[in-house]
């Protein structure tokens, strides 16, 4: 076999080995990225799950607070008319 053929096969082998190395490296990086994205997706779903009931709860809280506000307004009106600062006649 001529020397040029041996050199050509050697260079081809080095190129194939380099390409294989980089492809394996890229596959490992993508595997880590996939794993990390899986964790992020899980976290986002957990946050979405935990914040979902807030809308329903806040509606109930607002309803309760409206009743408290009305009661306090009524109390303020009564205290304004009959309050401690009112003079007895």
C-alpha positions as CSV (number, residue, x, y, z in Angstrom):
1,X,0.0,0.0,0.0
2,X,1.5,3.4,-0.9
3,X,2.4,5.9,1.8
4,X,-0.1,8.4,0.5
5,X,-2.9,6.0,1.0
6,X,-1.8,5.2,4.6
7,X,-1.6,9.0,5.3
8,X,-5.0,9.5,3.8
9,X,-6.5,6.7,5.9
10,X,-4.8,8.1,9.0
11,X,-6.2,11.6,8.4
12,X,-9.7,10.2,7.7
13,X,-9.5,8.1,10.9
14,X,-8.5,11.2,12.9
15,X,-11.4,13.2,11.4
16,X,-13.9,10.4,12.1
17,X,-12.6,10.1,15.6
18,X,-12.9,13.9,16.1
19,X,-16.4,14.0,14.7
20,X,-17.4,11.1,16.9
21,X,-16.0,12.8,20.0
22,X,-17.9,16.0,19.3
23,X,-21.1,14.2,18.5
24,X,-20.9,12.2,21.7
25,X,-20.1,15.4,23.6
26,X,-23.1,17.2,22.1
27,X,-25.3,14.2,23.0
28,X,-24.2,14.4,26.6
29,X,-24.8,18.2,26.7
30,X,-28.2,17.7,25.2
31,X,-29.0,15.0,27.8
32,X,-28.1,17.4,30.6
33,X,-30.2,20.1,29.1
34,X,-33.1,17.7,28.7
35,X,-32.7,16.8,32.4
36,X,-32.6,20.4,33.5
37,X,-35.6,21.4,31.3
38,X,-37.5,18.5,32.9
39,X,-36.8,19.9,36.4
40,X,-37.8,23.4,35.2
41,X,-41.0,22.1,33.7
42,X,-41.8,20.2,36.9
43,X,-41.2,23.4,38.9
44,X,-43.4,25.5,36.7
45,X,-46.2,23.0,36.9
46,X,-45.8,22.9,40.7
47,X,-46.0,26.7,40.9
48,X,-49.1,26.7,38.6
49,X,-50.7,24.0,40.7
50,X,-50.1,25.9,44.0
51,X,-51.3,29.3,42.6
52,X,-54.4,27.9,40.9
53,X,-56.6,28.0,44.1
54,X,-55.6,31.6,44.8
55,X,-58.3,32.9,42.4
56,X,-61.1,31.1,44.1
57,X,-59.8,31.9,47.5
58,X,-59.4,35.6,46.8
59,X,-63.0,35.8,45.6
60,X,-64.2,34.3,48.9
61,X,-61.9,36.7,50.8
62,X,-63.2,39.7,48.9
63,X,-66.8,38.7,49.6
64,X,-66.0,38.4,53.3
65,X,-64.1,41.7,53.3
66,X,-67.1,43.5,51.7
67,X,-69.3,42.3,54.5
68,X,-66.8,43.5,57.1
69,X,-66.5,46.9,55.3
70,X,-70.3,47.3,55.4
71,X,-70.4,46.4,59.1
72,X,-67.6,48.9,59.9
73,X,-69.4,51.7,57.9
74,X,-72.6,51.0,59.8
75,X,-70.7,51.1,63.1
76,X,-68.9,54.3,62.1
77,X,-72.3,55.9,61.3
78,X,-73.8,54.8,64.6
79,X,-70.7,56.1,66.5
80,X,-70.8,59.3,64.6
81,X,-74.4,60.0,65.8
82,X,-74.2,58.4,69.2
83,X,-70.5,58.4,69.7
84,X,-68.5,59.2,72.8
85,X,-68.1,62.8,71.7
86,X,-71.8,63.3,71.3
87,X,-73.4,65.6,73.9
88,X,-76.3,64.4,75.9
89,X,-79.3,66.7,75.9
